[in-house]
Amino acid sequence: MRHLSQSIATTFTFLLFVAANLAAQQPFEIWPGTTSFTSRGSVPATGTGEIHQGFHAAQNAGLGDNGTNCVVSGMRVVIQDQVGTTLGSCNFRLRRGADATGPGTLVTDSLGYFGPINLPTSTNTGPIAWMLTLTFTTPLTVPTSTFFSAGVELLANTATDFVSVHTSYAGPNGQHANSVDMAWQIIAGVVSHPVSKPCWRIALILPQNALQAANVDNVTPFSHFGNGGYFPNTALTGGLSQGLSFRCFHNLLTGGSCVVLTSLAPPAAPTSIPGINNRLYLNLPTLMSVQMTAGPTDGSVLPSLANGIGALPSLGGFVLTYQAAVVDPLAGSIDLTNAVAMTLL
């Protein structure tokens, strides 16, 4: 396994593959705001394999919901080339699968395959990182309430000039030690987890909106929208206990206003509500009457529960589901976001 510090990633830029209006699309990325390394997982530099960010059904529901089904408009990956002057390449892939076993490897498990994707060349003779955005000509349908993953197929390179993907390990996520590992790799047809429960910088581009939850502590950037947002570290108590915040992305940006609601149960089957766009994934019998937070839909951090006050206790695996309603004050319409589930271990 090869890892390199983020400090050697000297340049970031956006590349758009296939013209589209990215202003009308929103990212969904399981990343705590801090990058630990660049990595190929256990895929050797001279070998081939895939690394995948899993979007587990127990933690996510309705990603890209359009009221009828769920679709993804593209992918965004922070990827690194160890020698900028050479032409690195890779492929992007989406797969269906299962929470327990990860991405499936059958032909029928493939949701989409794109490549070869050539990284740009640079005058930098050392490592260089790029943020690549691939926009699909036609949005891909993805599972509504079951597992799927987005990944990068890494090709055979040399021991000193290879392509890798930026990642954050468990520490920056501030997650519970018993959190579910949502990072996967496929090597020679065998599916496994890389070490250290990483969160790959592999994002989905959703057509309209995205909601995420974060665990909050005293470590910059304070709100961690990674694995810890699903599994806050409830083993910390007293002044060290973690809090909760959210962020909501919507095409309305600052023109929209969201209200985050919660139910005291795992995500429910999708339900259509007359007069409201997108579908509801909250469990209505356990729906709380109070809102968790409210604010603009431009991705700003929306504080909910302060850290240091024991707001997120250990409850032996109790699950809460959050979903936001976004109001367009000019059109008078209401859109529902995806739902995220938090487990209090």
Salt bridges, closest charged atoms under 4 A:
GLU29 OE1 - ARG76 NH2 3.17
GLU29 OE2 - ARG201 NE 2.73
GLU50 OE1 - HIS52 NE2 2.67
GLU50 OE2 - ARG93 NE 3.28
GLU50 OE2 - ARG95 NH2 2.92
ASP65 OD2 - ARG279 NE 2.76
ASP181 OD2 - HIS193 ND1 3.54
ASP217 OD1 - HIS224 NE2 2.75
ASP335 OD2 - HIS250 NE2 2.87
